[in-house]
Amino acid sequence: MSRLIAVLLFLTLMCGGVAGYAAEASTAEMYAQAVRVEQEIEGLKRHFKIAGNAHVEPKTGDLKPRHIRAESYILMFKIGKLRRKYDLAYIQPGESEPSLDTRASQPWGTLQRILTEIQIVKFYLGIPGQPAPVAPVAGKRNIDVYNKLHQVSADLDQLTSPVTSSEVYGEVKRLNEDVNAVLRHLRIFEKAVPPARRENLRPRDSLQTVFALLGEIHRIQRGYGMEPTDLKGFDMGDKTVPDDVFGLVELTLAELQRIKAQIGLNHHITVAASFEENKVPADVVQLLGYITDKLREIRSK
């Protein structure tokens, strides 16, 4: 009998372990973590006597966890800028392996890393306090989580500096390397050449070029039977600033990960961004146009 009880206990523990691995974060839990991050950034702003919140316009769209993960990457990037501002070593934001559908646990996990990074910065700067727990908030959608993080991202700019075209260019180079990896994997010989450089461009021109590139990614996704995500709600028109372009580039990278997973590049992690200087929208548009032409060579079927 004792042996039977021991076996049953072992199986119970095993089942509990499996259940633990299968645990999944809910949108309500993700939103609660986003609020914790918001509270931490508000605490930093109070410490540095920065009043008020940055103005951002809420985005619209049926977003997925992969898009929340993309915005979380931006927060990590900006926390890295904060570290650099106070002579702390810059840390590259982490990336994960491509997947067809990002689980909610991935952005939830990234938010935990963000909270930890903020605590590290606070320790170095001598700022006391721990993030307070926040109960899950029912009725929230992915777009609500994204918009909360987007507001936090804008508030982080108050602690550091606005995103520049040079920083956007560094992210576009990541996109370029990913597309190169896809072409190599599919054994497609690259025939595209960089388009002619156009001067006197603005961030809105960069944003529209990202949308053109995203259209090619959506075309490839449809060829593989994937349902593209409508991101028209991210078009800021004449009000576009580099931060809007940065955000759409990250969402485009998130969409490209699905294609990488589909063709078998499951373990190909996007490279880290390079540090760039003295880049303007003309540089961004030229590189984006080059990448778009490369994507046109891909036929999913």
Residue frames as qw, qx, qy, qz and C-alpha x, y, z in Angstrom:
[[0.000, 0.884, 0.467, 0.000, 0.00, 0.00, 0.00],
 [0.306, -0.789, 0.098, 0.523, 2.81, 2.40, 0.89],
 [0.404, -0.118, 0.594, 0.686, 4.42, 1.68, -2.48],
 [0.197, 0.637, 0.663, 0.339, 1.13, 2.47, -4.25],
 [0.147, -0.929, -0.246, 0.232, 0.84, 5.74, -2.34],
 [0.400, -0.555, 0.341, 0.645, 4.40, 6.63, -3.32],
 [0.349, 0.210, 0.685, 0.604, 3.65, 5.93, -7.00],
 [0.057, 0.815, 0.556, 0.151, 0.47, 8.01, -6.86],
 [0.280, -0.857, -0.036, 0.431, 2.35, 10.86, -5.20],
 [0.426, -0.275, 0.512, 0.693, 5.05, 10.67, -7.88],
 [0.249, 0.470, 0.689, 0.493, 2.45, 10.79, -10.65],
 [0.091, -0.905, -0.402, 0.110, 0.70, 13.71, -8.97],
 [0.340, -0.710, 0.192, 0.586, 3.96, 15.65, -8.80],
 [0.386, 0.007, 0.649, 0.656, 4.70, 14.79, -12.41],
 [0.145, 0.699, 0.636, 0.293, 1.29, 16.00, -13.53],
 [0.202, -0.910, -0.182, 0.313, 1.74, 19.15, -11.51],
 [0.407, -0.459, 0.398, 0.682, 5.08, 19.71, -13.21],
 [0.307, 0.307, 0.689, 0.580, 3.59, 19.24, -16.65],
 [0.003, -0.859, -0.509, -0.050, 0.77, 21.62, -15.80],
 [0.326, -0.773, 0.033, 0.543, 3.31, 24.17, -14.67],
 [0.355, -0.183, 0.550, 0.733, 5.09, 24.04, -17.99],
 [0.146, 0.489, 0.723, 0.466, 1.77, 24.40, -19.80],
 [0.091, -0.730, -0.430, 0.524, 0.72, 27.49, -17.83],
 [0.331, 0.474, 0.395, 0.714, -0.23, 30.42, -20.03],
 [0.075, -0.287, -0.277, 0.914, -0.55, 34.11, -19.24],
 [0.220, 0.728, 0.648, 0.026, -3.88, 35.79, -19.89],
 [0.236, 0.626, 0.183, 0.721, -4.42, 39.20, -21.46],
 [0.461, -0.844, -0.150, -0.231, -5.64, 40.39, -18.04],
 [0.784, -0.484, 0.057, 0.384, -2.33, 39.32, -16.49],
 [0.584, 0.269, 0.193, 0.741, -0.30, 40.94, -19.27],
 [0.033, -0.801, -0.197, -0.564, -2.17, 44.20, -18.76],
 [0.640, -0.764, -0.077, 0.033, -1.51, 44.06, -15.02],
 [0.758, -0.218, 0.132, 0.600, 2.23, 43.70, -15.68],
 [0.346, 0.546, 0.244, 0.723, 2.08, 46.63, -18.11],
 [0.330, -0.875, -0.154, -0.319, 0.54, 48.72, -15.32],
 [0.764, -0.550, 0.027, 0.336, 3.39, 47.68, -12.99],
 [0.615, 0.151, 0.202, 0.747, 5.91, 48.87, -15.58],
 [0.034, 0.765, 0.261, 0.587, 3.96, 52.12, -15.93],
 [0.555, -0.824, -0.109, -0.042, 4.08, 52.68, -12.17],
 [0.771, -0.304, 0.108, 0.549, 7.84, 52.09, -12.13],
 [0.427, 0.394, 0.248, 0.775, 8.44, 54.61, -14.92],
 [0.223, -0.855, -0.228, -0.410, 6.21, 57.12, -13.12],
 [0.708, -0.661, -0.042, 0.245, 8.39, 56.61, -10.04],
 [0.659, -0.005, 0.188, 0.729, 11.53, 57.34, -12.05],
 [0.159, 0.657, 0.286, 0.679, 9.93, 60.47, -13.47],
 [0.460, -0.862, -0.168, -0.133, 9.06, 61.68, -9.96],
 [0.763, -0.410, 0.050, 0.497, 12.65, 61.05, -8.89],
 [0.474, 0.069, 0.276, 0.833, 13.95, 63.22, -11.71],
 [0.093, 0.572, 0.305, -0.756, 11.14, 65.79, -11.21],
 [0.068, -0.010, -0.655, -0.753, 9.56, 65.22, -14.61],
 [0.399, 0.322, 0.553, -0.657, 5.87, 66.15, -14.58],
 [0.633, 0.477, -0.041, -0.608, 3.12, 65.13, -16.96],
 [0.734, 0.063, 0.661, 0.142, 2.80, 62.37, -19.51],
 [0.076, -0.237, 0.602, 0.759, 3.83, 62.33, -23.14],
 [0.644, 0.386, 0.172, -0.637, 0.97, 62.63, -25.61],
 [0.088, -0.135, 0.908, 0.387, 0.33, 59.57, -27.74],
 [0.663, 0.114, -0.135, -0.727, -2.63, 58.59, -29.86],
 [0.689, -0.097, 0.691, -0.193, -4.04, 55.11, -29.16],
 [0.142, 0.264, -0.802, -0.516, -3.55, 52.58, -31.93],
 [0.795, 0.135, 0.231, -0.545, -6.28, 50.38, -33.38],
 [0.543, 0.391, -0.700, -0.249, -6.24, 46.86, -34.75],
 [0.948, -0.238, -0.026, -0.210, -6.70, 43.21, -33.87],
 [0.174, 0.705, -0.667, 0.167, -3.22, 42.75, -32.43],
 [0.928, -0.097, -0.360, 0.008, -1.68, 39.48, -31.27],
 [0.722, -0.649, 0.081, 0.226, 0.80, 38.63, -28.50],
 [0.740, 0.134, 0.178, 0.635, 3.67, 38.90, -31.02],
 [0.175, 0.749, 0.139, 0.623, 2.88, 42.59, -31.43],
 [0.545, -0.828, 0.026, -0.130, 2.94, 43.12, -27.67],
 [0.850, -0.253, 0.152, 0.437, 6.30, 41.35, -27.67],
 [0.526, 0.499, 0.165, 0.669, 7.50, 43.80, -30.34],
 [0.156, -0.867, -0.027, -0.472, 6.49, 46.80, -28.21],
 [0.776, -0.618, 0.070, 0.108, 8.19, 45.20, -25.21],
 [0.777, 0.144, 0.106, 0.604, 11.40, 45.07, -27.27],
 [0.191, 0.738, 0.071, 0.643, 11.11, 48.84, -27.72],
 [0.539, -0.816, 0.026, -0.208, 10.81, 49.33, -23.96],
 [0.867, -0.309, 0.123, 0.371, 13.95, 47.26, -23.42],
 [0.578, 0.458, 0.130, 0.662, 15.71, 49.32, -26.08],
 [0.072, -0.826, -0.027, -0.558, 14.75, 52.57, -24.34],
 [0.736, -0.673, 0.066, 0.025, 15.79, 51.26, -20.93],
 [0.818, 0.040, 0.115, 0.562, 19.13, 50.56, -22.57],
 [0.268, 0.683, 0.077, 0.675, 19.25, 54.21, -23.62],
 [0.482, -0.829, -0.004, -0.282, 18.51, 55.19, -20.01],
 [0.871, -0.361, 0.078, 0.325, 21.42, 53.06, -18.84],
 [0.642, 0.334, 0.118, 0.680, 23.73, 54.68, -21.37],
 [0.045, -0.853, -0.099, -0.510, 22.61, 58.16, -20.27],
 [0.550, -0.783, 0.208, -0.204, 23.79, 57.47, -16.71],
 [0.182, 0.676, -0.712, 0.055, 27.05, 55.80, -17.73],
 [0.728, -0.151, 0.639, -0.200, 25.82, 52.26, -17.19],
 [0.173, -0.187, 0.847, 0.467, 26.67, 49.56, -19.69],
 [0.622, 0.230, -0.176, -0.728, 24.12, 49.39, -22.51],
 [0.427, -0.018, 0.902, -0.062, 22.38, 46.01, -22.75],
 [0.272, 0.048, -0.647, -0.711, 20.88, 44.82, -26.03],
 [0.725, -0.017, 0.230, -0.649, 17.19, 43.86, -25.86],
 [0.394, -0.133, 0.908, 0.047, 16.68, 40.11, -25.97],
 [0.595, 0.233, -0.400, -0.657, 15.07, 38.28, -28.87],
 [0.696, -0.072, 0.668, -0.252, 13.39, 34.89, -29.06],
 [0.251, -0.038, 0.860, 0.443, 13.25, 32.13, -31.66],
 [0.395, 0.047, -0.351, -0.847, 10.69, 32.53, -34.45],
 [0.251, 0.232, 0.911, -0.231, 7.29, 30.89, -34.10],
 [0.015, -0.423, -0.694, -0.583, 4.12, 30.77, -36.13],
 [0.392, -0.747, -0.306, -0.441, 2.06, 32.06, -33.23],
 [0.197, 0.366, -0.571, 0.708, 3.64, 33.76, -30.24],
 [0.494, -0.522, -0.689, 0.091, 2.20, 32.60, -26.93],
 [0.234, -0.890, -0.084, -0.381, 1.10, 35.24, -24.44],
 [0.794, -0.543, -0.018, 0.272, 3.67, 33.90, -21.98],
 [0.674, 0.222, 0.078, 0.700, 6.46, 35.38, -24.14],
 [0.052, 0.674, 0.021, 0.736, 5.48, 39.06, -23.82],
 [0.672, -0.710, -0.102, -0.184, 4.53, 38.39, -20.19],
 [0.858, -0.239, -0.027, 0.453, 8.05, 37.07, -19.62],
 [0.456, 0.432, 0.047, 0.777, 9.58, 40.08, -21.36],
 [0.284, -0.796, -0.086, -0.528, 7.63, 42.39, -19.07],
 [0.811, -0.567, -0.054, 0.137, 9.17, 40.57, -16.09],
 [0.728, 0.066, 0.041, 0.681, 12.61, 41.23, -17.55],
 [0.115, 0.687, 0.115, 0.708, 11.71, 44.89, -18.02],
 [0.570, -0.780, -0.079, -0.246, 10.69, 45.15, -14.37],
 [0.857, -0.329, 0.009, 0.397, 13.98, 43.53, -13.36],
 [0.548, 0.361, 0.091, 0.749, 15.99, 45.89, -15.56],
 [0.158, -0.807, -0.095, -0.562, 14.24, 48.88, -14.00],
 [0.750, -0.660, -0.035, 0.028, 15.14, 47.57, -10.55],
 [0.797, -0.027, 0.050, 0.601, 18.79, 47.27, -11.61],
 [0.261, 0.597, 0.101, 0.752, 18.80, 50.85, -12.89],
 [0.451, -0.806, -0.098, -0.371, 17.17, 52.04, -9.65],
 [0.850, -0.431, -0.047, 0.299, 19.80, 50.22, -7.60],
 [0.640, 0.183, 0.067, 0.743, 22.66, 51.88, -9.49],
 [0.047, 0.603, 0.122, 0.787, 21.01, 55.30, -9.17],
 [0.141, -0.028, -0.666, 0.732, 20.18, 54.86, -5.49],
 [0.493, -0.186, -0.148, -0.837, 16.42, 54.99, -5.97],
 [0.231, -0.044, 0.897, -0.374, 14.54, 52.90, -3.36],
 [0.654, 0.230, 0.223, -0.686, 11.32, 50.96, -3.82],
 [0.246, -0.001, 0.941, 0.232, 9.96, 47.79, -5.35],
 [0.346, -0.112, -0.502, -0.785, 7.15, 47.45, -7.90],
 [0.499, -0.009, 0.568, -0.655, 3.80, 46.97, -6.22],
 [0.227, 0.186, 0.939, 0.181, 1.67, 43.97, -7.20],
 [0.419, 0.192, -0.124, -0.878, -1.25, 44.67, -9.52],
 [0.595, 0.195, 0.738, -0.253, -4.29, 42.43, -9.80],
 [0.253, 0.182, 0.758, 0.573, -5.26, 41.14, -13.27],
 [0.293, 0.362, 0.108, -0.878, -7.60, 43.53, -15.06],
 [0.478, 0.341, 0.809, 0.027, -10.55, 41.79, -16.66],
 [0.446, 0.792, 0.381, -0.167, -11.95, 42.71, -20.05],
 [0.045, -0.779, 0.392, 0.487, -8.68, 43.85, -21.59],
 [0.873, 0.471, 0.120, 0.031, -7.62, 42.99, -25.13],
 [0.773, -0.008, 0.146, 0.617, -4.21, 42.74, -26.76],
 [0.277, 0.670, 0.167, 0.667, -4.62, 46.23, -28.22],
 [0.438, -0.871, -0.058, -0.214, -5.19, 47.60, -24.70],
 [0.806, -0.428, 0.132, 0.387, -1.94, 46.03, -23.50],
 [0.616, 0.327, 0.225, 0.681, -0.13, 47.41, -26.54],
 [0.029, 0.822, 0.158, 0.547, -1.49, 50.93, -26.02],
 [0.622, -0.782, 0.007, 0.035, -0.55, 50.88, -22.34],
 [0.779, -0.228, 0.223, 0.540, 3.01, 49.90, -23.24],
 [0.440, 0.570, 0.266, 0.641, 3.07, 52.47, -26.04],
 [0.238, -0.923, -0.075, -0.295, 2.22, 55.19, -23.52],
 [0.742, -0.600, 0.159, 0.255, 4.96, 53.93, -21.21],
 [0.730, 0.185, 0.266, 0.602, 7.37, 53.94, -24.15],
 [0.186, 0.788, 0.164, 0.563, 6.58, 57.60, -24.87],
 [0.491, -0.862, 0.035, -0.118, 7.03, 58.46, -21.19],
 [0.841, -0.263, 0.165, 0.444, 10.43, 56.77, -21.25],
 [0.513, 0.560, 0.161, 0.630, 11.45, 59.28, -23.92],
 [0.226, -0.920, -0.017, -0.320, 10.98, 61.97, -21.27],
 [0.738, -0.615, 0.231, 0.156, 13.72, 60.26, -19.25],
 [0.698, -0.105, 0.438, 0.557, 16.08, 59.80, -22.19],
 [0.099, 0.451, -0.309, -0.832, 15.49, 61.39, -25.61],
 [0.764, 0.428, 0.138, -0.463, 13.17, 60.88, -28.60],
 [0.804, 0.088, 0.521, 0.274, 13.94, 58.13, -31.09],
 [0.063, 0.691, -0.366, -0.620, 16.12, 59.28, -33.99],
 [0.794, 0.511, -0.177, -0.277, 16.33, 58.23, -37.63],
 [0.229, 0.566, -0.786, 0.101, 19.76, 56.73, -36.83],
 [0.405, -0.143, 0.816, -0.388, 18.13, 54.39, -34.29],
 [0.791, 0.385, 0.212, -0.427, 15.43, 53.51, -36.81],
 [0.560, 0.628, -0.515, -0.163, 18.15, 52.70, -39.35],
 [0.080, -0.411, 0.882, -0.214, 19.79, 50.30, -36.91],
 [0.620, 0.126, 0.659, -0.408, 16.50, 48.41, -36.61],
 [0.732, 0.572, -0.079, -0.362, 15.97, 48.35, -40.37],
 [0.272, 0.582, -0.765, -0.045, 19.39, 46.70, -40.69],
 [0.405, -0.117, 0.853, -0.306, 18.08, 43.90, -38.45],
 [0.726, 0.448, 0.317, -0.414, 15.17, 43.50, -40.85],
 [0.512, 0.686, -0.454, -0.247, 17.60, 43.39, -43.77],
 [0.025, -0.427, 0.899, -0.091, 19.65, 40.61, -42.15],
 [0.582, 0.126, 0.710, -0.375, 16.49, 38.58, -41.51],
 [0.719, 0.593, 0.045, -0.360, 15.38, 38.89, -45.14],
 [0.304, 0.645, -0.691, -0.116, 18.88, 37.89, -46.27],
 [0.301, -0.221, 0.902, -0.218, 18.61, 34.77, -44.10],
 [0.701, 0.368, 0.465, -0.397, 15.24, 33.90, -45.66],
 [0.599, 0.688, -0.287, -0.291, 16.64, 34.31, -49.18],
 [0.085, 0.528, -0.845, 0.011, 19.63, 32.10, -48.38],
 [0.477, -0.022, 0.818, -0.320, 17.40, 29.43, -46.86],
 [0.705, 0.516, 0.358, -0.329, 15.11, 29.42, -49.89],
 [0.599, -0.073, 0.551, 0.577, 18.14, 29.38, -52.21],
 [0.358, 0.875, 0.322, 0.056, 17.03, 32.55, -53.95],
 [0.579, 0.050, 0.096, 0.808, 19.81, 34.44, -55.69],
 [0.045, -0.786, -0.304, 0.536, 19.47, 38.11, -54.82],
 [0.465, 0.428, 0.419, 0.652, 19.03, 40.28, -57.90],
 [0.102, -0.945, -0.309, -0.036, 17.75, 43.42, -56.18],
 [0.498, 0.226, -0.136, 0.826, 19.88, 46.55, -56.07],
 [0.152, -0.531, -0.441, 0.707, 19.51, 49.54, -53.71],
 [0.283, 0.819, 0.455, 0.205, 17.14, 52.11, -55.20],
 [0.331, 0.507, -0.039, 0.795, 18.32, 55.62, -55.98],
 [0.298, -0.370, -0.536, 0.698, 18.60, 57.80, -52.92],
 [0.037, -0.762, -0.423, -0.490, 15.88, 60.43, -52.55],
 [0.300, 0.059, -0.395, 0.866, 16.76, 63.54, -50.58],
 [0.242, -0.161, 0.134, -0.947, 14.70, 65.86, -48.38],
 [0.547, -0.317, -0.725, -0.275, 12.48, 63.10, -47.01],
 [0.403, -0.471, 0.341, -0.706, 10.52, 63.10, -43.76],
 [0.271, -0.138, 0.900, -0.311, 9.62, 60.40, -41.22],
 [0.709, 0.339, 0.328, -0.524, 6.23, 60.00, -42.92],
 [0.617, 0.555, -0.481, -0.282, 8.08, 58.87, -46.07],
 [0.063, 0.349, -0.916, 0.188, 9.91, 56.28, -44.00],
 [0.507, 0.084, 0.683, -0.519, 6.62, 55.07, -42.52],
 [0.746, 0.462, 0.003, -0.479, 4.97, 54.69, -45.92],
 [0.463, 0.520, -0.709, -0.110, 7.97, 52.71, -47.16],
 [0.197, -0.177, 0.901, -0.343, 7.63, 50.36, -44.17],
 [0.673, 0.287, 0.412, -0.543, 3.97, 49.86, -45.11],
 [0.667, 0.541, -0.383, -0.341, 5.02, 48.95, -48.66],
 [0.201, 0.397, -0.886, 0.128, 7.49, 46.41, -47.26],
 [0.416, 0.004, 0.748, -0.517, 4.84, 45.06, -44.90],
 [0.740, 0.383, 0.014, -0.553, 2.55, 44.58, -47.90],
 [0.550, 0.453, -0.690, -0.129, 5.12, 42.20, -49.41],
 [0.052, -0.199, 0.899, -0.386, 5.33, 40.27, -46.14],
 [0.608, 0.199, 0.457, -0.618, 1.53, 39.98, -46.09],
 [0.707, 0.443, -0.354, -0.423, 1.60, 38.69, -49.67],
 [0.357, 0.348, -0.862, 0.095, 4.06, 35.96, -48.70],
 [0.296, -0.055, 0.766, -0.568, 2.04, 35.12, -45.59],
 [0.729, 0.283, 0.142, -0.607, -1.12, 34.66, -47.65],
 [0.615, 0.436, -0.614, -0.235, 0.77, 32.33, -49.96],
 [0.236, 0.182, -0.907, 0.298, 1.52, 30.14, -46.95],
 [0.457, -0.487, -0.706, -0.233, -2.10, 30.24, -45.79],
 [0.315, -0.298, -0.516, 0.738, -1.54, 32.75, -42.97],
 [0.023, -0.872, -0.462, -0.159, -4.01, 35.46, -42.08],
 [0.388, 0.314, -0.158, 0.852, -2.20, 38.85, -42.11],
 [0.244, -0.651, -0.514, 0.503, -2.84, 41.41, -39.39],
 [0.211, 0.812, 0.288, 0.461, -4.25, 44.74, -40.52],
 [0.522, -0.401, -0.233, 0.716, -1.94, 47.47, -39.21],
 [0.193, 0.636, 0.321, 0.674, -3.50, 50.44, -40.98],
 [0.424, -0.863, -0.267, -0.060, -4.25, 51.92, -37.56],
 [0.660, -0.478, 0.066, 0.576, -0.54, 52.69, -37.23],
 [0.433, 0.472, 0.298, 0.708, -0.49, 55.17, -40.13],
 [0.270, -0.657, -0.335, 0.618, 0.16, 58.57, -38.53],
 [0.389, 0.834, 0.316, 0.231, 0.23, 60.55, -41.77],
 [0.294, 0.769, -0.142, 0.550, 1.79, 64.01, -41.54],
 [0.516, -0.768, 0.230, -0.301, 2.14, 63.64, -37.74],
 [0.966, 0.017, -0.179, 0.188, 4.64, 60.79, -38.13],
 [0.190, -0.855, 0.475, -0.084, 7.79, 60.98, -36.00],
 [0.364, 0.461, -0.810, 0.004, 10.75, 58.56, -35.97],
 [0.343, -0.146, 0.813, -0.448, 9.23, 56.70, -33.00],
 [0.775, 0.317, 0.219, -0.500, 6.22, 55.76, -35.17],
 [0.652, 0.545, -0.502, -0.163, 8.57, 54.36, -37.82],
 [0.008, 0.413, -0.862, 0.294, 10.55, 52.49, -35.17],
 [0.581, 0.012, 0.624, -0.522, 7.34, 50.90, -33.86],
 [0.821, 0.422, 0.008, -0.385, 6.12, 49.78, -37.28],
 [0.434, 0.560, -0.706, -0.008, 9.54, 48.32, -38.12],
 [0.205, -0.254, 0.869, -0.370, 9.32, 46.18, -34.96],
 [0.727, 0.234, 0.419, -0.492, 5.81, 45.03, -35.88],
 [0.702, 0.566, -0.339, -0.266, 7.09, 44.15, -39.35],
 [0.158, 0.468, -0.854, 0.161, 9.91, 42.13, -37.81],
 [0.501, -0.044, 0.722, -0.475, 7.31, 40.32, -35.71],
 [0.800, 0.416, 0.114, -0.418, 5.36, 39.43, -38.86],
 [0.511, 0.604, -0.602, -0.106, 8.52, 38.23, -40.61],
 [0.255, -0.370, 0.850, -0.274, 9.18, 35.79, -37.76],
 [0.781, 0.193, 0.439, -0.399, 6.09, 33.83, -38.81],
 [0.739, 0.603, -0.249, -0.165, 7.52, 33.36, -42.30],
 [0.132, 0.604, -0.768, 0.165, 10.88, 32.29, -40.87],
 [0.519, -0.153, 0.757, -0.365, 9.13, 29.68, -38.71],
 [0.816, 0.393, 0.184, -0.382, 7.03, 28.50, -41.67],
 [0.687, 0.621, -0.373, -0.054, 10.04, 27.80, -43.89],
 [0.930, -0.100, -0.273, 0.225, 12.05, 26.08, -41.18],
 [0.348, 0.497, -0.360, 0.709, 14.19, 28.89, -39.73],
 [0.631, -0.662, -0.373, -0.158, 12.83, 28.08, -36.27],
 [0.728, -0.495, -0.128, 0.457, 16.16, 28.62, -34.54],
 [0.451, 0.365, 0.109, 0.807, 17.29, 31.71, -36.44],
 [0.264, -0.771, -0.397, 0.422, 17.21, 34.58, -33.94],
 [0.315, 0.894, 0.125, 0.294, 17.22, 38.11, -35.34],
 [0.621, 0.147, -0.257, 0.725, 20.58, 39.81, -34.92],
 [0.296, -0.681, -0.336, 0.579, 21.17, 42.67, -32.50],
 [0.297, 0.933, 0.173, 0.102, 20.87, 46.24, -33.73],
 [0.643, 0.132, -0.063, 0.752, 24.03, 48.12, -34.62],
 [0.186, -0.745, -0.221, 0.601, 24.78, 51.59, -33.28],
 [0.456, 0.529, 0.415, 0.582, 24.24, 54.12, -36.06],
 [0.182, -0.635, -0.165, 0.733, 24.86, 57.85, -36.30],
 [0.059, 0.463, -0.282, -0.838, 24.04, 60.71, -38.67],
 [0.135, 0.275, 0.877, 0.370, 21.26, 58.84, -40.48],
 [0.326, 0.227, 0.079, -0.914, 18.27, 60.67, -41.94],
 [0.729, 0.320, 0.439, -0.417, 14.94, 59.52, -43.44],
 [0.587, 0.634, -0.391, -0.315, 16.60, 59.32, -46.88],
 [0.088, 0.422, -0.900, 0.073, 18.91, 56.57, -45.57],
 [0.472, 0.066, 0.767, -0.430, 16.02, 54.73, -43.95],
 [0.706, 0.506, 0.136, -0.477, 13.84, 54.89, -47.08],
 [0.448, 0.602, -0.617, -0.236, 16.66, 53.70, -49.34],
 [0.036, -0.261, 0.951, -0.160, 17.41, 50.62, -47.22],
 [0.552, 0.241, 0.626, -0.495, 13.72, 49.82, -46.77],
 [0.661, 0.571, -0.140, -0.467, 13.21, 50.03, -50.54],
 [0.279, 0.495, -0.817, -0.095, 16.13, 47.66, -51.08],
 [0.262, -0.051, 0.907, -0.325, 14.65, 45.13, -48.63],
 [0.637, 0.406, 0.332, -0.565, 11.22, 45.44, -50.27],
 [0.580, 0.567, -0.458, -0.363, 12.71, 44.60, -53.67],
 [0.066, 0.317, -0.941, 0.094, 14.36, 41.53, -52.15],
 [0.454, 0.148, 0.735, -0.481, 11.03, 40.36, -50.76],
 [0.653, 0.487, -0.055, -0.577, 9.44, 40.64, -54.21],
 [0.376, 0.443, -0.789, -0.201, 11.75, 37.80, -55.32],
 [0.183, -0.065, 0.927, -0.322, 10.11, 35.41, -52.84],
 [0.642, -0.064, -0.403, -0.649, 7.25, 33.29, -54.08],
 [0.502, -0.300, 0.678, -0.446, 5.76, 31.18, -51.31],
 [0.756, 0.191, 0.614, -0.125, 4.18, 28.75, -53.80]]
